[in-house]
Amino acid sequence: MRLAVLAVATSVPPEGESQWSHALIAGHLRERGLVISAATVGRVLAEAKVRPTRSAAGSTAPMTPPSGSAPGLCATCTPRHASWLNMAEQWFGVLTRRLLRRGEFASRDDLDAKITAFTIQHHKNARPYSWSYDAGA
């Protein structure tokens, strides 16, 4: 029952709804044969520290790369509990540690050229970042 509540609460809300409510989750599960009250849904969500998913305009549409984009560009949807900023922060951390803290730059153009060269070299040897979600954190 707990997993069913969490699965529904973290899924895209039904058509015409901006977010899941406790009563909406209970009704959705009731249609599937699991009888549960809205109060129980609230307790399960509170124990798991999960808020029902809200949908923003356009957020449920599949992502596609813009036409004329760079070859190999791939749009990736991250889970709603994750943030693309985590990956961006990792990248800027690598850039800072390996280049910016140690570098001496004569001008902005020199800085730009060194960041570009570092980025190209990094992408040649790049491996995917390994990260996971800890629900208890």
C-alpha positions, 0 to 999 in steps of 0.5 A, a space after each residue: 500500500 505504501 509503495 502504491 501511494 508513493 508511486 501515485 503521488 510522484 507521478 504526473 497528476 491526472 488531466 485537468 489537475 495541477 497536483 495530486 491531493 490526498 483525496 485524489 490519490 485515495 480515489 485513484 487507488 480505490 479505482 484500482 482496488 486498493 481501499 485507503 482513506 485520504 488521511 492514511 494517504 497523508 500519513 504515508 506521505 508525511 512519514 516518507 517526507 514526500 509531497 505530491 507532484 505538481 505539474 507545471 505548464 508544458 512539463 509533461 511534454 516530451 523533450 526533443 532537441 531543437 532542430 539544427 542542434 549539435 550532432 549527438 545532442 540528447 535531451 534527458 529528463 531527470 527525476 522530479 526529485 533530482 535536479 539538473 543543477 547537481 550535474 552542472 554543479 559537479 561540472 563547475 566543481 571540476 572546472 574550478 578545481 582543475 583549471 581556475 584555481 591553478 591558472 594564471 590568465 593574462 586576459 579575458 580572451 586567454 581565460 576563454 581560450 583555456 576554458 574552451 581547451 579544457 572543456 574540449 579535452 575533458 569531453 574527450 575523456 569524459 565518463 558519466 557522473 555517478 549519482 543517486 537519490 537518497 530518500 532519507 537525506 
